[in-house]
């Protein structure tokens, strides 16, 4: 991605990531090549400034928000929400591809020139905006070919090389590999030179008609011998296929180092980017205070002898600061918060895995403890009491469990009376054992119907599976299966009483409700009415 956020300003050029744009509020597009439009899509919802030709090309993808600015004219744009602070922007022809421009920004930040992708010509220095003796404080420079070892011919010289190559193959069809935008003037020159039609795709034909070029283009496949194709079509397999029907050569007009995969593929250094010598001449003529490269991971040096003294960083006006700090991301954050609040909450007990508990630091545990003390719904006095079970039901929340009428049903779904139900997967036996069982004597265990501790049951033991059969949840020899008189009893008759006992906190018995007192309640329960 080739784009910049200009520091200390709300200006972004060829930069379309709102997440990273931060304080940018004014967005500019230099041209429509894909490496300068990364992140720009039909969902874009900000004012976007560009040239009229770029606006026409962009309108296919973005139906609104496009602000076309005439090339060669100066435009005044606000830098805040009240129009107190403004800047002047002038669009200059970048000599790169249709619609490509350079931006000259002038404001409280000084004078900034952003070249975008450009091919330097001496006529650029004759632009009125650059001939008024203005000091360029920052020059954002296209450093694509900023390499002294890379020597490039001018575009006129490279075009001449292409003409000579075609003349050597008078009976051949010519395939010229291009990107989706650019080098239309080269095609026009070749058509006029060889007096032939140039075959284009319908989309590129629409573009050349917009540019007002000579009427030498068509979409009829067999109308002419010169065909403009996508550069990706120039490959070994296509060359074999084309030569089977008619002798064909292919030309790639680019300054990139490309390995030719077929002897009839020719790479000609025709470039729409400035050469190193042209960049040197451009910087020497402007004498900016600093040069900032546009293309990352590419060299950009050798201009120190052409720079003017640096100036201090400008102060940002208060109104501009407020404009830059008025984040357009706030509605998005509010929307996310609202969505989170509307999301249904998961109810129940959340169990941490042993790994999570082991990896959790002491600081995290202290933080959770403090948070729990602050937000806990349990009574404060009970939070200080020791608990021997993570699912212990507190006394204040179950007052009817401590009434003298033990033969009442246990509440399950009343407000503030919660019982966690654990369900076993089909085909598995489950051993449910409360940690309070170790405080219950064997005699009391037998009297209330607990019997021996539950034994996990599975297919290996020949016992029933956990499929809802109540007998599968009884220990071997459990008195829940028979009464003291040998009469068969249903397990559900005692389940309520046993559940009441299991849900009773230990300190409930320590407060005077001993097991002997509970035995009396059991006898009362068995006493016939």
C-alpha positions in Angstrom: 0.0 0.0 0.0 1.4 3.4 -1.1 -0.2 6.2 1.0 0.6 8.6 3.8 -0.9 10.3 6.8 0.6 13.8 6.8 1.7 14.5 10.4 0.1 17.4 12.4 -2.7 17.7 9.9 -6.1 16.0 9.2 -4.9 15.1 5.7 -4.5 11.5 4.3 -3.5 10.8 0.7 -4.0 7.3 -0.9 -4.7 6.0 2.6 -7.9 4.1 3.2 -7.7 2.2 6.5 -10.0 4.1 8.9 -8.8 1.9 11.7 -5.3 3.2 11.2 -6.2 6.7 9.9 -6.6 8.1 13.4 -7.1 11.8 13.2 -7.4 12.1 9.4 -10.5 13.8 8.1 -9.7 14.9 4.6 -8.9 12.0 2.1 -7.3 12.5 -1.3 -6.8 9.9 -4.1 -3.9 10.6 -6.6 -4.9 8.0 -9.2 -6.7 4.7 -9.7 -3.8 2.2 -9.6 -4.6 -0.7 -7.2 -1.5 -0.1 -5.0 -3.0 3.3 -4.1 -6.5 2.2 -3.5 -6.0 -0.6 -1.0 -8.9 -0.5 1.4 -11.1 1.7 -0.7 -14.4 0.0 -1.4 -18.1 0.7 -2.1 -18.7 1.0 1.7 -16.5 4.1 1.9 -18.5 6.9 3.6 -16.1 9.9 3.7 -15.6 12.9 1.3 -12.9 11.9 -1.2 -11.1 14.4 -3.3 -9.6 13.5 -6.7 -9.3 14.6 -10.3 -12.4 14.5 -12.7 -11.0 11.6 -14.7 -10.3 9.6 -11.5 -13.8 10.5 -10.2 -15.3 9.1 -13.4 -13.4 5.9 -13.1 -14.2 5.6 -9.4 -17.9 6.3 -9.8 -18.3 2.7 -11.0 -17.4 1.4 -7.6 -18.3 4.4 -5.3 -21.6 6.1 -6.0 -21.3 9.0 -3.7 -18.8 10.9 -1.5 -16.6 11.7 -4.5 -15.5 15.4 -4.8 -13.9 16.1 -8.2 -11.4 19.0 -8.2 -10.2 20.6 -11.4 -6.6 20.1 -12.4 -4.4 23.2 -12.5 -6.7 25.2 -10.2 -6.4 26.0 -6.5 -9.2 25.0 -4.2 -9.9 26.2 -0.6 -11.0 23.5 1.8 -11.9 23.8 5.6 -9.6 22.2 8.1 -12.1 22.3 11.0 -15.9 22.1 11.5 -16.5 25.8 11.7 -14.5 27.0 8.7 -12.1 29.1 10.8 -9.0 27.3 9.5 -8.6 26.5 5.8 -6.0 25.3 3.4 -5.4 25.6 -0.3 -4.9 22.5 -2.5 -3.8 22.6 -6.1 -3.9 19.5 -8.4 -1.0 19.2 -10.9 -0.7 16.7 -13.8 1.5 13.8 -12.6 2.2 12.5 -16.2 1.7 8.9 -15.0 -1.7 7.5 -16.0 -5.1 8.9 -16.9 -6.4 11.1 -14.0 -3.1 10.9 -12.0 -2.3 14.1 -10.2 0.1 15.6 -7.7 -1.3 17.5 -4.6 0.2 20.8 -3.5 -1.1 21.6 0.1 -0.7 25.1 1.6 -1.8 26.0 5.1 -0.7 26.5 8.7 1.6 23.5 8.2 3.5 25.2 5.5 3.7 23.9 1.9 3.6 20.2 1.1 3.9 18.6 -2.3 2.7 15.0 -2.7 3.8 13.7 -6.1 2.1 10.3 -6.0 3.3 8.2 -8.9 4.7 10.6 -11.5 7.1 10.8 -14.5 9.0 14.0 -14.3 9.2 16.4 -17.2 10.8 19.9 -17.2 7.4 21.4 -18.0 6.2 20.6 -14.5 8.3 23.3 -13.1 6.4 25.8 -15.2 3.2 25.2 -13.3 2.0 28.6 -11.8 1.6 27.0 -8.4 5.4 26.1 -8.5 6.8 29.2 -10.2 5.8 31.7 -7.5 8.9 31.1 -5.5 7.1 29.0 -2.8 9.3 27.1 -0.4 8.4 23.4 -0.3 8.7 22.3 3.3 8.0 18.6 2.7 8.2 16.7 -0.6 6.5 13.3 -0.6 8.4 11.7 -3.5 7.7 8.7 -5.8 10.8 6.7 -5.2 9.9 3.7 -7.3 13.0 4.0 -9.5 15.2 5.9 -7.0 18.2 3.7 -7.7 21.4 5.0 -9.3 22.1 1.6 -10.7 18.8 1.5 -12.6 19.3 3.6 -15.8 16.0 4.2 -17.7 15.5 5.7 -21.1 12.9 8.5 -21.5 9.5 7.3 -22.6 10.1 8.7 -26.1 13.3 6.6 -26.4 11.5 3.5 -25.0 8.6 4.0 -27.5 11.1 4.2 -30.3 12.5 0.8 -29.2 9.0 -0.7 -29.4 8.5 0.7 -32.9 11.7 -0.7 -34.1 10.8 -4.1 -32.7 7.5 -4.2 -34.4 9.0 -3.2 -37.7 11.3 -6.3 -37.5 8.2 -8.5 -37.4 5.9 -7.1 -40.1 3.9 -10.3 -40.4 3.3 -10.9 -36.7 0.5 -10.0 -34.5 1.5 -7.8 -31.5 0.3 -8.5 -28.0 1.1 -5.6 -25.6 0.7 -6.5 -21.9 -0.6 -3.7 -19.8 -2.2 -3.0 -16.5 -5.9 -2.0 -16.4 -5.0 1.7 -16.5 -2.1 3.4 -18.2 0.0 3.7 -21.4 -3.0 4.5 -23.5 -1.0 7.2 -25.3 1.6 4.6 -26.3 -1.1 2.6 -27.9 -2.3 5.7 -29.8 1.2 6.3 -31.0 1.7 2.8 -32.3 -1.7 2.8 -34.1 -0.8 6.0 -35.9 2.7 4.8 -36.7 1.6 1.5 -38.3 -1.8 2.6 -39.6 -3.7 -0.2 -37.9 -6.5 -0.5 -35.4 -5.6 -1.3 -31.8 -7.9 -3.9 -30.3 -9.0 -3.2 -26.7 -11.4 -4.6 -24.2 -14.7 -2.8 -23.9 -13.8 -1.3 -20.6 -10.5 0.2 -21.8 -12.3 1.5 -25.0 -14.6 3.5 -22.7 -11.6 5.0 -21.0 -9.8 6.1 -24.2 -13.0 7.6 -25.5 -13.2 9.6 -22.3 -9.6 10.8 -22.8 -10.3 12.2 -26.2 -7.6 10.2 -28.0 -7.6 9.5 -31.8 -10.2 7.2 -33.2 -7.9 4.3 -33.7 -9.3 1.8 -31.2 -11.8 -1.0 -31.5 -13.2 -4.1 -29.8 -13.3 -6.3 -32.9 -10.8 -9.1 -32.4 -9.6 -9.4 -36.0 -9.7 -5.7 -37.0 -6.0 -5.0 -36.3 -2.7 -6.7 -35.6 -2.0 -4.8 -32.3 -3.9 -6.1 -29.3 -3.7 -4.7 -25.8 -4.1 -7.5 -23.2 -3.7 -7.9 -19.5 -0.1 -8.3 -18.5 -0.9 -11.6 -16.8 -1.8 -13.1 -20.2 1.7 -12.7 -21.4 3.0 -16.2 -20.5 4.6 -19.2 -22.1 1.4 -21.2 -22.6 -0.4 -18.4 -24.3 2.5 -17.7 -26.6 2.3 -21.3 -27.8 -1.4 -21.0 -28.3 -1.2 -17.7 -30.2 1.6 -18.9 -32.5 -0.4 -22.0 -33.4 -2.9 -19.8 -35.3 -0.7 -16.9 -36.3 2.9 -15.7 -35.7 2.9 -13.5 -32.6 5.3 -11.6 -30.5 4.5 -10.0 -27.1 5.8 -6.8 -25.6 5.9 -5.9 -21.9 6.5 -2.1 -21.6 7.8 -1.9 -18.0 10.9 -1.0 -16.0 10.5 -4.0 -13.8 12.9 -6.8 -13.9 10.9 -9.6 -15.6 12.3 -13.0 -16.7 11.1 -13.8 -20.2 9.6 -17.2 -20.3 9.4 -17.4 -24.1 11.8 -16.1 -26.8 9.0 -14.1 -28.4 8.3 -12.2 -25.2 10.2 -8.8 -25.1 10.6 -6.5 -22.1 11.1 -2.9 -23.0 11.9 -0.4 -20.2 9.0 2.0 -20.9 8.1 3.4 -17.5 5.6 5.8 -16.1 7.8 6.4 -13.1 10.6 8.9 -12.9 14.2 7.7 -13.3 16.9 8.4 -10.8 18.4 11.2 -12.8 14.9 12.8 -13.3 14.3 12.7 -9.6 17.6 14.4 -8.9 16.7 17.2 -11.3 13.2 17.6 -9.8 14.5 17.8 -6.2 17.3 20.2 -7.2 14.8 22.5 -8.8 12.4 22.6 -5.9 14.9 22.5 -3.0 12.5 21.3 -0.4 13.3 21.2 3.3 12.9 17.5 3.5 12.1 14.5 1.2 9.8 11.7 2.4 9.6 8.5 0.2 6.2 7.3 -0.7 7.1 3.7 -1.5 8.2 1.8 1.5 11.2 -0.7 1.4 12.6 1.2 -1.6 15.8 3.3 -1.6 15.4 7.1 -1.5 18.6 9.0 -1.0 21.2 11.2 -2.7 19.3 14.5 -2.2 21.1 16.0 0.7 22.9 18.6 -1.4 19.6 19.9 -2.8 17.7 20.4 0.5 16.9 23.7 2.2 17.2 24.3 6.0 14.6 22.5 8.0 11.8 24.4 9.8 10.2 23.8 13.1 7.1 21.6 13.5 4.1 23.9 13.2 1.5 24.4 15.9 -1.9 22.9 15.3 -4.7 25.5 15.7 -7.2 24.7 18.4 -10.1 24.4 16.0 -8.2 21.9 13.9 -7.2 19.9 17.0 -10.9 19.6 18.0 -11.7 18.6 14.4 -9.0 15.9 14.5 -10.0 14.6 17.9 -13.7 14.4 17.1 -13.4 10.7 16.3 -15.7 9.3 13.7 -15.3 5.9 15.3 -17.5 6.8 18.3 -20.8 5.8 16.6 -19.1 2.5 15.8 -18.0 1.9 19.4 -21.5 2.8 20.7 -23.0 0.4 18.2 -20.7 -2.4 19.4 -21.5 -1.6 23.1 -25.2 -1.6 22.4 -24.9 -4.9 20.5 -23.0 -6.4 23.5 -25.6 -5.3 25.9 -28.3 -6.8 23.8 -26.5 -10.1 23.6 -28.1 -12.8 25.7 -26.1 -13.7 28.7 -25.2 -17.3 29.5 -26.6 -18.4 32.8 -25.3 -21.1 35.0 -22.0 -22.0 36.6 -18.8 -21.5 34.7 -16.1 -24.0 35.6 -12.5 -23.3 34.9 -10.3 -26.0 33.5 -7.3 -27.1 35.7 -4.9 -25.7 33.1 -6.5 -22.2 33.4 -6.4 -22.4 37.1 -2.8 -23.4 37.1 -1.7 -20.7 34.7 -3.6 -17.9 36.4 -1.3 -15.6 38.2 -1.8 -14.6 41.9 -2.5 -11.0 40.8 -5.4 -12.2 38.6 -6.8 -14.3 41.5 -6.6 -11.3 43.8 -8.3 -9.1 41.2 -11.1 -11.6 40.8 -11.5 -11.9 44.6 -11.8 -8.1 44.9 -14.3 -7.9 42.1 -16.4 -10.7 43.6 -16.5 -8.9 47.0 -17.7 -5.8 45.2 -20.3 -7.4 43.0 -21.3 -10.5 44.9 -25.1 -10.9 45.4 -24.6 -12.9 48.6 -25.0 -11.2 52.0 -21.7 -9.7 53.2 -21.7 -11.5 56.5 -22.0 -14.9 54.8 -19.1 -14.1 52.4 -16.8 -14.2 55.4 -17.9 -17.6 56.5 -16.0 -20.7 55.4 -17.5 -22.7 52.6 -16.7 -26.3 51.9 -18.5 -26.6 48.6 -18.5 -24.3 45.5 -22.3 -24.8 45.0 -23.3 -24.2 48.7 -26.7 -22.6 49.0 -26.7 -19.8 51.5 -29.1 -19.8 54.5 -30.7 -16.4 53.8 -31.6 -17.4 50.3 -33.4 -20.6 51.5 -35.3 -19.7 54.7 -37.9 -22.4 54.1 -35.2 -25.1 54.2 -34.8 -24.3 57.9 -38.4 -24.3 58.9 -39.8 -27.0 61.2 -42.1 -28.3 58.4 -39.6 -30.5 56.6 -42.2 -32.3 54.7 -42.7 -29.4 52.3 -41.3 -29.6 48.8 -37.9 -28.1 48.0 -38.2 -24.9 45.9 -36.5 -25.2 42.6 -37.5 -22.2 40.4 -38.5 -19.4 42.8 -36.7 -16.1 42.7 -33.3 -16.1 44.3 -33.5 -19.9 45.0 -31.2 -21.6 42.6 -30.4 -25.3 42.1 -27.7 -26.3 39.6 -28.8 -29.4 37.7 -26.0 -31.5 36.3 -26.9 -33.8 33.4 -24.8 -36.8 32.4 -24.3 -37.5 28.7 -26.1 -40.6 27.3 -24.2 -43.7 28.0 -22.1 -42.5 30.9 -22.4 -43.1 34.6 -21.9 -40.2 36.9 -20.6 -40.1 40.5 -22.2 -37.2 42.3 -20.7 -36.8 45.8 -20.9 -33.7 47.9 -17.8 -32.7 49.9 -20.1 -32.4 52.9 -20.5 -36.2 52.9 -17.2 -36.5 54.9 -18.9 -34.6 57.8 -21.8 -37.1 57.9 -21.4 -40.2 60.1 -22.1 -43.6 58.6 -25.1 -44.1 61.0 -26.6 -40.8 59.9 -25.9 -41.7 56.3 -27.8 -44.9 56.6 -30.7 -43.3 58.4 -31.3 -40.5 55.9 -30.9 -42.9 53.0 -27.5 -42.0 51.6 -26.1 -45.5 52.0 -22.6 -46.2 50.7 -20.9 -43.6 48.5 -22.1 -43.7 44.9 -20.0 -46.0 42.6 -19.4 -45.0 39.0 -21.4 -47.4 36.8 -20.6 -48.3 33.3 -20.9 -51.2 30.9 -17.9 -52.9 32.4 -19.7 -53.2 35.7 -22.8 -54.6 34.1 -24.8 -51.8 35.7 -27.5 -49.7 34.0 -26.4 -46.7 32.0 -27.3 -43.2 33.0 -30.4 -42.9 30.9 -32.9 -41.6 33.4 -33.4 -44.8 35.4 -33.5 -43.8 39.0 -32.0 -47.1 40.2 -28.8 -46.3 38.3 -28.2 -43.4 40.8 -28.3 -45.7 43.9 -25.3 -47.1 45.7 -25.0 -50.9 46.1 -27.1 -51.9 49.0 -28.6 -48.4 49.4 -31.6 -48.3 51.8 -33.2 -46.0 49.3 -34.3 -49.1 47.4 -36.3 -50.6 50.4 -37.9 -49.3 53.6 -36.8 -50.5 57.0 -39.7 -52.9 56.9 -38.6 -54.4 53.6 -41.4 -52.6 51.7 -40.2 -51.3 48.3 -40.1 -47.6 48.2 -39.7 -45.1 45.3 -36.4 -43.2 45.4 -38.3 -40.0 44.7 -40.0 -40.2 48.2 -36.7 -39.6 49.9 -35.0 -37.5 47.3 -36.6 -34.3 48.5 -35.5 -34.9 52.1 -32.0 -36.0 51.2 -31.6 -33.0 48.9 -32.6 -30.7 51.8 -29.9 -32.2 53.9 -27.3 -31.9 51.2 -28.2 -28.3 50.5 -27.9 -27.4 54.2 -24.7 -25.6 55.1 -22.4 -27.2 57.6 -22.6 -24.2 59.9 -26.4 -24.8 60.1 -25.8 -27.9 62.2 -23.0 -26.2 64.1 -25.6 -23.6 65.2 -27.5 -26.2 67.2 -29.1 -28.5 64.5 -27.2 -31.7 65.3 -27.6 -35.0 63.6 -29.7 -36.2 66.5 -32.1 -33.4 66.0 -32.2 -34.3 62.3 -32.9 -37.9 63.2 -36.0 -36.7 65.0 -37.1 -35.0 61.9 -36.6 -38.3 60.0 -38.7 -40.2 62.5 -41.4 -37.6 62.2 -41.3 -38.0 58.5 -41.8 -41.8 58.7 -44.5 -41.5 61.4 -47.9 -42.4 59.8 -50.5 -39.7 59.7 
